[in-house]
């Protein structure tokens, strides 16, 4: 396996280990990714049979690198040639039932590999000269990798009970690597799901985001649903699942529809927040579901209700509450608009309004709406998507002509107050709204000259007198 340790730093570390008469191993994700021939991972974890901190300090002196020590974790980190090297002494761990923080003691390489989460992460390369590049694989990680299986080194019930975040990590790795989770591990997740509650929301969401960023995130969400974890960590999404039937009429399963939309978006964009918009776009359907004998199942207003739910859900999930949340909220609010336009004759007025409300997020919105077409009827799918192309062309044409995207009024409130010699108040707001509506409806062009002429006539109708000498 020497070909996986070609960077000079590994030889330097191995030489130092021999000089210091200690064993040193590369472990974990770097080994896994090199065996799988995945892209080079610049984060390298190393285990020293002894003090990892002392060894890192000596390496820092040898290569002239600054060493950062994390005493509470017993680790030390340094950067060399863009590679992040983190050292830890071999250790064994034990856990209390109410905490995922382990009691740590010095240990052997075997002890250290025992504490690893999965067999594919428990492999190690020796860096000492006499065994340089030797793969130490006590749990059959190489075979599991070939069989594309996520399995724990020890009893999965102990592994997951000790550190419940490993349940999320199992699902994350299965999703990222396109592996299956071992049957015993799946059962252990089901049995230990409630223990996820002792993990901080931030760490859960960090793993959730990594699942969402995978090539096919639905894989992870199916695991989360089937094991019971989703019901605990994200009940609003869990509640999308299910189909009701009345008078022989059923609605689609909105959970699996959402997963299909999410995968569609993932195939078109790496944007995490656009993927979150896909997850949230129908989040209010359970709350707005009604049955009408004439039309069947309806979800009227789910886009408005969903947009109002977004801030609360982001807060619960410890997601950022700034512009990223507002982006998701906007797309949830508007996600039906392009679909309605695609069904009907597209008017310039409707396109202007959509451009005005979506602003620079119009392209993301159109991508989400394209992904939202999941009908199995190929005729309907083709018709919708052809209509979307017409809508996109109309958006382009109207934007080039009317410059509505991120629209700013050609006449300000200060202009109106100066023109009519009035102070701020409802009248000014009313005139500004009238100008905006006139432009969006196409009654006047989006220009200052036309807007001023409109305002003079509108003000006259309100009984206002305009100054003739004001410079506008």
FIFI-918507 format. One record per residue (C-alpha): x, y negated, z. Coordinates in pm, 1 decimal. Layout:
BEGIN
+----------+----------+----------+
!        X !        Y !        Z !
+----------+----------+----------+
!        X !        Y !        Z !
...
+----------+----------+----------+
// end
This chain:
BEGIN
+----------+----------+----------+
!        X !        Y !        Z !
+----------+----------+----------+
!      0.0 !      0.0 !      0.0 !
!    304.9 !   -228.1 !    -30.8 !
!    142.4 !   -394.9 !   -334.0 !
!   -112.7 !   -551.3 !    -97.5 !
!    163.5 !   -711.6 !    112.3 !
!    364.7 !   -884.2 !   -157.3 !
!    361.4 !  -1232.6 !     -5.8 !
!    706.4 !  -1301.0 !    153.6 !
!    549.3 !  -1394.9 !    489.9 !
!    465.8 !  -1028.2 !    560.3 !
!    830.2 !   -925.8 !    522.9 !
!    935.5 !  -1214.5 !    747.9 !
!    687.0 !  -1105.8 !   1015.2 !
!    796.5 !   -741.6 !    984.5 !
!   1164.7 !   -835.3 !   1023.4 !
!   1084.0 !  -1044.4 !   1332.2 !
!    879.4 !   -757.8 !   1480.3 !
!   1174.5 !   -521.0 !   1438.9 !
!   1409.6 !   -777.0 !   1590.8 !
!   1176.2 !   -821.5 !   1891.2 !
!   1120.2 !   -444.9 !   1913.9 !
!    740.4 !   -474.8 !   1891.3 !
!    486.6 !   -323.8 !   1654.9 !
!    289.3 !   -564.5 !   1435.9 !
!     -8.7 !   -491.4 !   1210.4 !
!   -229.8 !   -679.6 !    966.6 !
!   -589.9 !   -590.3 !   1054.5 !
!   -951.1 !   -658.3 !    961.9 !
!  -1089.4 !   -852.9 !    669.9 !
!   -761.0 !   -906.2 !    485.4 !
!   -698.8 !   -531.0 !    471.4 !
!  -1056.7 !   -459.9 !    366.8 !
!  -1051.3 !   -719.1 !     88.8 !
!   -711.1 !   -612.7 !    -47.0 !
!   -814.6 !   -245.6 !    -57.8 !
!  -1132.0 !   -348.9 !   -242.0 !
!   -926.7 !   -573.3 !   -471.9 !
!  -1136.2 !   -871.6 !   -375.3 !
!   -993.4 !  -1225.8 !   -411.8 !
!   -693.4 !  -1308.0 !   -189.7 !
!   -809.7 !  -1398.6 !    159.7 !
!   -606.1 !  -1682.6 !    311.9 !
!   -719.9 !  -1590.3 !    664.9 !
!   -498.4 !  -1311.9 !    798.9 !
!   -547.6 !  -1148.2 !   1140.6 !
!   -248.3 !   -976.2 !   1300.2 !
!   -222.6 !   -753.7 !   1606.9 !
!     97.4 !   -733.9 !   1811.2 !
!    150.7 !   -452.8 !   2059.6 !
!    248.9 !   -700.0 !   2328.6 !
!    189.5 !  -1074.3 !   2350.4 !
!     47.8 !  -1222.4 !   2034.0 !
!    102.1 !  -1574.3 !   2164.5 !
!    473.6 !  -1517.6 !   2238.3 !
!    525.3 !  -1352.9 !   1899.8 !
!    351.0 !  -1639.2 !   1716.3 !
!    573.3 !  -1890.4 !   1897.9 !
!    886.7 !  -1706.3 !   1784.5 !
!    755.4 !  -1685.2 !   1427.6 !
!    684.3 !  -2058.4 !   1437.0 !
!   1045.1 !  -2123.7 !   1537.4 !
!   1170.1 !  -1890.2 !   1261.4 !
!    979.0 !  -2053.3 !    974.3 !
!    947.5 !  -2406.0 !   1116.3 !
!    568.9 !  -2406.0 !   1160.1 !
!    354.5 !  -2559.2 !   1433.4 !
!    170.3 !  -2306.0 !   1648.0 !
!   -174.3 !  -2367.6 !   1795.0 !
!   -247.8 !  -2162.2 !   2107.4 !
!   -598.0 !  -2069.3 !   2226.0 !
!   -524.6 !  -1944.4 !   2575.8 !
!   -885.3 !  -1866.7 !   2664.9 !
!   -900.5 !  -1628.9 !   2366.5 !
!   -545.3 !  -1500.6 !   2399.8 !
!   -469.0 !  -1594.3 !   2040.7 !
!   -228.9 !  -1819.7 !   1852.6 !
!   -254.4 !  -1953.5 !   1498.5 !
!    -14.7 !  -2107.0 !   1249.5 !
!    -29.0 !  -2199.8 !    880.8 !
!    238.3 !  -2103.7 !    629.1 !
!    216.3 !  -2163.3 !    253.8 !
!   -159.5 !  -2219.7 !    283.7 !
!   -212.3 !  -1890.7 !    469.5 !
!   -377.5 !  -1903.6 !    813.2 !
!   -208.7 !  -1646.2 !   1036.5 !
!   -380.9 !  -1562.7 !   1364.8 !
!   -203.3 !  -1343.3 !   1618.8 !
!   -348.9 !  -1152.9 !   1910.6 !
!   -207.8 !   -892.7 !   2145.7 !
!   -357.6 !   -544.5 !   2118.2 !
!   -638.3 !   -519.7 !   2369.9 !
!   -930.4 !   -317.8 !   2489.5 !
!  -1264.6 !   -468.0 !   2585.4 !
!  -1557.7 !   -390.6 !   2813.9 !
!  -1887.4 !   -574.0 !   2838.3 !
!  -2156.2 !   -669.7 !   3088.0 !
!  -2516.7 !   -619.5 !   2984.8 !
!  -2607.7 !   -989.2 !   3010.6 !
!  -2323.7 !  -1131.3 !   2803.2 !
!  -2137.0 !  -1077.7 !   2477.0 !
!  -1817.0 !  -1213.5 !   2634.0 !
!  -1586.6 !   -917.2 !   2694.9 !
!  -1361.6 !   -832.7 !   2986.1 !
!  -1023.7 !   -805.5 !   2811.2 !
!   -720.7 !   -595.2 !   2907.8 !
!   -392.8 !   -518.7 !   2732.0 !
!   -420.3 !   -211.0 !   2513.5 !
!   -277.7 !     -1.4 !   2234.1 !
!   -341.1 !    -27.5 !   1860.1 !
!   -597.4 !    250.9 !   1904.0 !
!   -773.4 !     47.3 !   2175.8 !
!   -774.7 !   -253.3 !   1944.8 !
!   -918.7 !    -59.4 !   1653.0 !
!  -1182.1 !     93.3 !   1881.7 !
!  -1317.1 !   -253.1 !   1959.8 !
!  -1355.4 !   -348.2 !   1591.2 !
!  -1709.4 !   -385.0 !   1463.7 !
!  -1705.4 !   -161.4 !   1153.3 !
!  -1481.7 !    108.1 !   1009.6 !
!  -1405.2 !   -103.6 !    701.2 !
!  -1277.5 !   -376.0 !    936.4 !
!  -1078.8 !   -137.9 !   1158.0 !
!   -804.4 !    -52.6 !    910.4 !
!   -452.6 !   -188.5 !    957.8 !
!   -129.4 !   -225.7 !    762.2 !
!    193.2 !   -175.3 !    957.5 !
!    457.5 !   -444.7 !    897.6 !
!    754.0 !   -277.5 !   1071.7 !
!   1031.1 !   -177.4 !    831.4 !
!   1014.1 !    198.9 !    882.1 !
!    636.7 !    205.8 !    815.9 !
!    592.7 !   -111.5 !    607.5 !
!    261.8 !    -97.3 !    418.0 !
!    139.8 !    220.0 !    590.1 !
!   -240.1 !    217.6 !    622.1 !
!   -363.7 !    311.3 !    969.4 !
!   -725.5 !    423.5 !    927.0 !
!   -842.4 !    627.5 !   1228.2 !
!  -1217.3 !    602.2 !   1154.3 !
!  -1235.6 !    677.6 !    782.4 !
!  -1281.9 !    318.4 !    671.3 !
!  -1128.2 !    396.4 !    332.5 !
!  -1380.4 !    674.7 !    271.8 !
!  -1667.3 !    450.3 !    389.2 !
!  -1544.9 !    183.5 !    148.6 !
!  -1547.8 !    432.3 !   -137.0 !
!  -1898.2 !    543.1 !    -34.4 !
!  -2001.3 !    177.3 !     13.3 !
!  -2125.2 !    230.6 !    368.9 !
!  -2119.9 !      1.1 !    674.3 !
!  -2057.6 !    220.7 !    980.4 !
!  -1937.0 !    149.2 !   1334.0 !
!  -1615.0 !    312.4 !   1466.0 !
!  -1784.0 !    424.3 !   1789.0 !
!  -2145.5 !    489.0 !   1894.1 !
!  -2344.3 !    210.3 !   1721.1 !
!  -2568.6 !    170.1 !   2025.4 !
!  -2263.7 !     76.1 !   2232.5 !
!  -2117.1 !   -141.3 !   1955.3 !
!  -2439.4 !   -341.9 !   1912.2 !
!  -2535.9 !   -355.5 !   2277.5 !
!  -2188.7 !   -482.8 !   2373.1 !
!  -2197.9 !   -758.9 !   2110.6 !
!  -2542.6 !   -804.3 !   1951.9 !
!  -2407.4 !  -1048.8 !   1692.6 !
!  -2256.4 !   -741.7 !   1526.3 !
!  -2608.8 !   -647.7 !   1416.0 !
!  -2622.6 !   -965.4 !   1208.7 !
!  -2267.7 !   -904.2 !   1086.4 !
!  -2357.3 !   -551.0 !    972.5 !
!  -2638.2 !   -690.9 !    761.5 !
!  -2420.4 !   -975.8 !    637.2 !
!  -2140.5 !   -743.1 !    523.2 !
!  -2387.9 !   -503.4 !    359.3 !
!  -2534.5 !   -799.2 !    168.8 !
!  -2202.2 !   -955.9 !     69.3 !
!  -2031.5 !   -628.9 !    -29.1 !
!  -2340.1 !   -458.9 !   -175.3 !
!  -2302.0 !   -170.9 !     73.4 !
!  -2564.0 !     36.4 !    254.5 !
!  -2582.1 !     41.3 !    634.3 !
!  -2535.0 !    385.9 !    790.8 !
!  -2864.4 !    542.2 !    906.1 !
!  -2745.8 !    572.8 !   1269.3 !
!  -2640.4 !    208.5 !   1265.5 !
!  -2980.8 !    103.2 !   1129.8 !
!  -3154.8 !    293.7 !   1408.4 !
!  -2924.8 !    134.6 !   1665.6 !
!  -3010.2 !   -213.5 !   1534.2 !
!  -3380.8 !   -133.3 !   1568.2 !
!  -3326.7 !    -13.2 !   1926.3 !
!  -3109.7 !   -310.1 !   2024.7 !
!  -3283.7 !   -587.5 !   1827.9 !
!  -3411.8 !   -765.1 !   2139.8 !
!  -3053.4 !   -814.5 !   2259.6 !
!  -2998.6 !  -1066.8 !   1979.3 !
!  -3168.1 !  -1313.8 !   2217.0 !
!  -2848.0 !  -1345.4 !   2424.2 !
!  -2662.4 !  -1482.3 !   2118.4 !
!  -2656.6 !  -1858.0 !   2061.1 !
!  -2882.0 !  -1986.4 !   1786.0 !
!  -2582.0 !  -2151.8 !   1616.1 !
!  -2397.7 !  -1820.2 !   1573.6 !
!  -2710.2 !  -1643.0 !   1448.6 !
!  -2773.2 !  -1915.2 !   1191.1 !
!  -2408.8 !  -1908.6 !   1083.1 !
!  -2450.1 !  -1539.7 !    993.0 !
!  -2788.9 !  -1611.3 !    834.9 !
!  -2633.5 !  -1876.9 !    610.2 !
!  -2369.1 !  -1628.3 !    496.8 !
!  -2645.6 !  -1383.9 !    404.8 !
!  -2829.1 !  -1658.9 !    215.0 !
!  -2510.3 !  -1744.2 !     21.9 !
!  -2464.1 !  -1384.3 !    -97.5 !
!  -2514.2 !  -1293.6 !   -462.6 !
!  -2844.8 !  -1119.4 !   -381.1 !
!  -2965.1 !  -1250.4 !    -42.7 !
!  -3289.2 !  -1048.1 !    -49.8 !
!  -3084.2 !   -740.5 !     46.2 !
!  -3003.3 !   -895.9 !    382.4 !
!  -3354.4 !  -1023.6 !    445.7 !
!  -3501.2 !   -679.5 !    380.0 !
!  -3264.5 !   -537.2 !    641.1 !
!  -3353.3 !   -818.3 !    882.9 !
!  -3723.6 !   -748.9 !    832.3 !
!  -3703.8 !   -369.2 !    852.0 !
!  -3493.7 !   -370.4 !   1171.4 !
!  -3715.6 !   -619.9 !   1355.7 !
!  -3446.2 !   -888.4 !   1377.6 !
!  -3627.6 !  -1132.9 !   1147.2 !
!  -3935.4 !  -1137.5 !   1370.5 !
!  -3713.0 !  -1251.6 !   1657.6 !
!  -3479.2 !  -1497.3 !   1484.7 !
!  -3714.2 !  -1646.4 !   1220.4 !
!  -4079.3 !  -1560.0 !   1295.2 !
!  -4217.2 !  -1816.3 !   1048.1 !
!  -4057.3 !  -1624.8 !    763.0 !
!  -4154.7 !  -1286.5 !    909.8 !
!  -4519.7 !  -1403.2 !    918.1 !
!  -4521.6 !  -1442.6 !    539.4 !
!  -4535.5 !  -1063.8 !    505.5 !
!  -4860.2 !   -881.7 !    451.3 !
!  -5157.4 !   -864.0 !    214.5 !
!  -5522.4 !   -918.0 !    306.5 !
!  -5804.9 !   -773.4 !     97.8 !
!  -6166.3 !   -897.1 !    101.4 !
!  -6430.7 !   -778.2 !   -146.9 !
!  -6157.3 !   -592.2 !   -330.6 !
!  -5960.1 !   -913.0 !   -388.9 !
!  -5603.7 !   -937.1 !   -257.9 !
!  -5334.5 !  -1203.6 !   -258.7 !
!  -4967.3 !  -1135.0 !   -328.3 !
!  -4728.2 !  -1058.2 !    -43.8 !
!  -4571.3 !  -1397.5 !     16.0 !
!  -4268.2 !  -1253.5 !    196.8 !
!  -4155.5 !  -1043.8 !    -98.2 !
!  -4249.5 !  -1324.2 !   -337.8 !
!  -4022.1 !  -1556.6 !   -137.2 !
!  -3736.4 !  -1305.4 !   -160.2 !
!  -3783.1 !  -1288.5 !   -536.3 !
!  -3775.0 !  -1668.9 !   -563.3 !
!  -3465.1 !  -1677.5 !   -341.0 !
!  -3283.9 !  -1425.7 !   -561.3 !
!  -3389.6 !  -1619.8 !   -872.8 !
!  -3244.2 !  -1939.9 !   -727.1 !
!  -2928.5 !  -1755.2 !   -618.5 !
!  -2875.0 !  -1639.1 !   -977.2 !
!  -2880.9 !  -2002.5 !  -1092.6 !
!  -2718.1 !  -2202.3 !   -810.9 !
!  -2472.9 !  -2164.6 !   -521.1 !
!  -2634.8 !  -2456.4 !   -333.0 !
!  -2715.9 !  -2335.7 !     21.5 !
!  -2984.6 !  -2599.7 !     71.4 !
!  -3160.3 !  -2524.8 !   -255.4 !
!  -3169.7 !  -2163.5 !   -136.7 !
!  -3319.0 !  -2281.5 !    193.3 !
!  -3583.3 !  -2469.2 !     -7.5 !
!  -3667.8 !  -2139.5 !   -178.6 !
!  -3704.8 !  -1974.2 !    163.6 !
!  -3927.1 !  -2254.4 !    293.5 !
!  -4133.5 !  -2334.6 !    -15.1 !
!  -4433.1 !  -2118.6 !     84.9 !
!  -4365.0 !  -2114.5 !    460.0 !
!  -4707.7 !  -2264.7 !    541.4 !
!  -4913.8 !  -2015.7 !    340.2 !
!  -5011.5 !  -1807.5 !    646.5 !
!  -5144.9 !  -2122.6 !    816.0 !
!  -5340.5 !  -2239.5 !    509.9 !
!  -5475.7 !  -1905.8 !    385.0 !
!  -5852.0 !  -1904.4 !    321.1 !
!  -6091.9 !  -1678.4 !    133.0 !
!  -6350.3 !  -1831.9 !   -100.7 !
!  -6609.5 !  -1599.3 !   -254.3 !
!  -6601.8 !  -1795.2 !   -579.4 !
!  -6225.1 !  -1828.5 !   -635.4 !
!  -6073.2 !  -1570.9 !   -400.8 !
!  -5770.5 !  -1648.7 !   -182.3 !
!  -5650.0 !  -2006.7 !   -155.2 !
!  -5359.2 !  -2180.3 !     16.5 !
!  -5467.9 !  -2541.1 !    -29.7 !
!  -5225.2 !  -2796.3 !    108.5 !
!  -4952.3 !  -2545.2 !    190.6 !
!  -4694.6 !  -2776.1 !     33.0 !
!  -4791.0 !  -3066.5 !    265.7 !
!  -4815.5 !  -2843.4 !    573.0 !
!  -4487.4 !  -2675.7 !    481.8 !
!  -4306.8 !  -3008.4 !    444.9 !
!  -4427.5 !  -3107.7 !    793.2 !
!  -4299.1 !  -2774.3 !    930.7 !
!  -3946.7 !  -2814.3 !    791.0 !
!  -3803.5 !  -3050.9 !   1060.0 !
!  -3927.4 !  -2827.8 !   1343.3 !
!  -3793.3 !  -2512.2 !   1179.5 !
!  -3456.3 !  -2675.7 !   1111.5 !
!  -3437.2 !  -2784.0 !   1475.7 !
!  -3521.7 !  -2433.2 !   1598.6 !
!  -3260.7 !  -2278.8 !   1369.0 !
!  -2999.9 !  -2542.3 !   1465.7 !
!  -2967.1 !  -2646.9 !   1103.5 !
!  -2861.8 !  -3009.3 !   1028.6 !
!  -3140.4 !  -3262.2 !   1069.8 !
!  -3001.4 !  -3525.9 !    831.5 !
!  -3005.9 !  -3548.8 !    450.4 !
!  -2995.2 !  -3168.9 !    399.0 !
!  -3317.7 !  -3126.4 !    593.0 !
!  -3479.8 !  -3414.4 !    399.8 !
!  -3373.8 !  -3254.5 !     71.1 !
!  -3541.4 !  -2924.7 !    165.8 !
!  -3847.7 !  -3109.6 !    294.8 !
!  -3880.1 !  -3302.9 !    -31.0 !
!  -3857.5 !  -2990.0 !   -245.7 !
!  -4114.6 !  -2807.9 !    -31.1 !
!  -4346.7 !  -3109.7 !    -62.7 !
!  -4309.5 !  -3134.7 !   -441.9 !
!  -4265.7 !  -2772.3 !   -548.3 !
!  -4615.3 !  -2740.1 !   -697.0 !
!  -4601.8 !  -3059.9 !   -900.9 !
!  -4398.0 !  -2935.9 !  -1199.9 !
!  -4604.7 !  -2615.9 !  -1204.9 !
!  -4924.5 !  -2822.4 !  -1234.4 !
!  -4763.5 !  -3029.0 !  -1510.2 !
!  -4664.9 !  -2709.2 !  -1692.0 !
!  -5026.8 !  -2591.2 !  -1684.4 !
!  -5183.5 !  -2913.2 !  -1812.2 !
!  -5123.1 !  -3167.7 !  -2085.9 !
!  -4828.0 !  -3370.7 !  -1961.0 !
!  -4896.5 !  -3743.6 !  -1939.9 !
!  -4626.0 !  -4008.3 !  -1917.4 !
!  -4787.5 !  -4136.5 !  -1599.5 !
!  -4763.4 !  -3798.0 !  -1424.0 !
!  -4400.7 !  -3762.1 !  -1532.3 !
!  -4314.3 !  -4112.7 !  -1407.5 !
!  -4465.6 !  -4033.8 !  -1067.1 !
!  -4271.5 !  -3708.4 !  -1040.1 !
!  -3946.9 !  -3885.1 !  -1132.5 !
!  -4020.2 !  -4162.0 !   -883.3 !
!  -4083.8 !  -3919.8 !   -596.1 !
!  -3808.3 !  -3668.3 !   -674.8 !
!  -3534.2 !  -3917.0 !   -763.6 !
!  -3192.3 !  -3752.9 !   -803.5 !
!  -3335.4 !  -3422.5 !   -676.7 !
!  -3548.5 !  -3373.4 !   -988.3 !
!  -3307.6 !  -3119.8 !  -1141.5 !
!  -3301.1 !  -2911.7 !   -821.9 !
!  -3681.0 !  -2927.9 !   -806.2 !
!  -3716.2 !  -2806.8 !  -1163.7 !
!  -3476.4 !  -2519.5 !  -1091.5 !
!  -3679.9 !  -2417.1 !   -785.5 !
!  -4003.1 !  -2429.2 !   -984.4 !
!  -3850.8 !  -2221.8 !  -1263.3 !
!  -3747.8 !  -1964.6 !  -1000.7 !
!  -4099.8 !  -1971.0 !   -850.9 !
!  -4248.8 !  -1808.1 !  -1161.0 !
!  -4246.6 !  -1444.8 !  -1050.1 !
!  -4554.3 !  -1311.5 !  -1227.0 !
!  -4515.0 !   -959.9 !  -1368.2 !
!  -4733.2 !  -1062.2 !  -1664.6 !
!  -4472.6 !  -1124.5 !  -1935.0 !
!  -4713.5 !  -1331.6 !  -2145.7 !
!  -4790.4 !  -1565.7 !  -1855.0 !
!  -4423.1 !  -1584.5 !  -1754.0 !
!  -4317.7 !  -1677.8 !  -2107.0 !
!  -4597.7 !  -1933.3 !  -2134.6 !
!  -4504.5 !  -2099.6 !  -1802.9 !
!  -4136.1 !  -2112.4 !  -1885.5 !
!  -4197.6 !  -2250.5 !  -2234.1 !
!  -4417.2 !  -2517.8 !  -2078.3 !
!  -4142.7 !  -2595.2 !  -1825.5 !
!  -3908.4 !  -2666.5 !  -2116.3 !
!  -4164.2 !  -2914.4 !  -2250.6 !
!  -4190.1 !  -3077.6 !  -1906.8 !
!  -3809.6 !  -3103.0 !  -1881.3 !
!  -3789.7 !  -3268.2 !  -2222.4 !
!  -4068.4 !  -3509.1 !  -2123.5 !
!  -3881.0 !  -3591.7 !  -1802.1 !
!  -3570.3 !  -3667.9 !  -2004.5 !
!  -3758.0 !  -3884.1 !  -2256.7 !
!  -3947.7 !  -4086.0 !  -1994.1 !
!  -3634.5 !  -4135.1 !  -1781.7 !
!  -3433.8 !  -4262.9 !  -2077.7 !
!  -3710.5 !  -4505.9 !  -2169.4 !
!  -3845.7 !  -4621.5 !  -1832.6 !
!  -3551.6 !  -4568.7 !  -1591.1 !
!  -3780.1 !  -4443.9 !  -1311.1 !
!  -3540.3 !  -4206.6 !  -1132.7 !
!  -3437.3 !  -4371.9 !   -801.3 !
!  -3659.6 !  -4659.6 !   -904.0 !
!  -3615.7 !  -4996.3 !   -735.8 !
!  -3889.4 !  -5258.1 !   -785.2 !
!  -3787.6 !  -5526.1 !  -1037.8 !
!  -3939.4 !  -5786.9 !   -805.4 !
!  -3870.5 !  -5787.9 !   -430.1 !
!  -4082.5 !  -5888.9 !   -134.8 !
!  -3860.0 !  -6196.6 !    -96.2 !
!  -3939.7 !  -6292.7 !   -458.0 !
!  -4313.7 !  -6264.3 !   -389.9 !
!  -4293.9 !  -6471.4 !    -71.1 !
!  -4095.0 !  -6744.3 !   -247.5 !
!  -4329.1 !  -6746.3 !   -547.9 !
!  -4646.5 !  -6791.5 !   -343.2 !
!  -4492.8 !  -6965.0 !    -38.0 !
!  -4626.3 !  -6704.9 !    201.3 !
!  -4472.8 !  -6513.8 !    489.6 !
!  -4430.7 !  -6137.6 !    526.4 !
!  -4747.7 !  -5935.3 !    575.0 !
!  -5006.1 !  -5710.3 !    415.4 !
!  -5052.4 !  -5932.1 !    110.6 !
!  -4687.6 !  -5892.9 !     12.0 !
!  -4710.2 !  -5517.0 !     58.0 !
!  -5030.3 !  -5505.6 !   -146.5 !
!  -4867.7 !  -5694.0 !   -436.0 !
!  -4557.6 !  -5469.8 !   -429.0 !
!  -4778.7 !  -5159.3 !   -436.3 !
!  -4979.5 !  -5301.0 !   -726.3 !
!  -4659.8 !  -5364.4 !   -926.9 !
!  -4534.6 !  -5012.1 !   -857.6 !
!  -4865.8 !  -4855.3 !   -962.8 !
!  -4880.4 !  -5065.7 !  -1278.5 !
!  -4531.5 !  -4951.7 !  -1380.8 !
!  -4593.0 !  -4586.1 !  -1293.8 !
!  -4924.9 !  -4588.5 !  -1482.0 !
!  -4755.4 !  -4746.5 !  -1784.3 !
!  -4966.2 !  -5062.7 !  -1771.8 !
!  -4649.3 !  -5275.8 !  -1782.5 !
!  -4285.9 !  -5195.2 !  -1870.5 !
!  -4028.5 !  -5150.2 !  -1593.8 !
!  -3881.0 !  -5499.4 !  -1635.1 !
!  -3854.6 !  -5812.5 !  -1418.4 !
!  -4015.6 !  -6039.3 !  -1675.7 !
!  -4324.5 !  -5821.0 !  -1716.5 !
!  -4348.8 !  -5762.5 !  -1341.8 !
!  -4343.2 !  -6137.8 !  -1269.6 !
!  -4618.7 !  -6200.7 !  -1522.4 !
!  -4825.3 !  -5923.2 !  -1363.4 !
!  -4768.0 !  -6068.8 !  -1012.9 !
!  -4879.7 !  -6417.0 !  -1116.4 !
!  -5208.6 !  -6281.7 !  -1249.6 !
!  -5254.3 !  -6048.5 !   -954.4 !
!  -5185.8 !  -6329.1 !   -705.4 !
!  -5430.0 !  -6558.4 !   -883.4 !
!  -5700.0 !  -6291.6 !   -842.0 !
!  -5622.9 !  -6293.9 !   -468.4 !
!  -5661.3 !  -6669.8 !   -455.5 !
!  -5287.9 !  -6741.4 !   -425.1 !
!  -5120.9 !  -7043.7 !   -584.1 !
!  -4776.0 !  -6997.2 !   -733.3 !
!  -4495.4 !  -7251.3 !   -714.0 !
!  -4394.2 !  -7371.1 !  -1056.0 !
!  -4038.3 !  -7472.7 !   -966.9 !
!  -3919.6 !  -7162.9 !   -778.8 !
!  -3611.8 !  -7001.1 !   -934.9 !
!  -3685.8 !  -6635.2 !  -1000.0 !
+----------+----------+----------+
// end
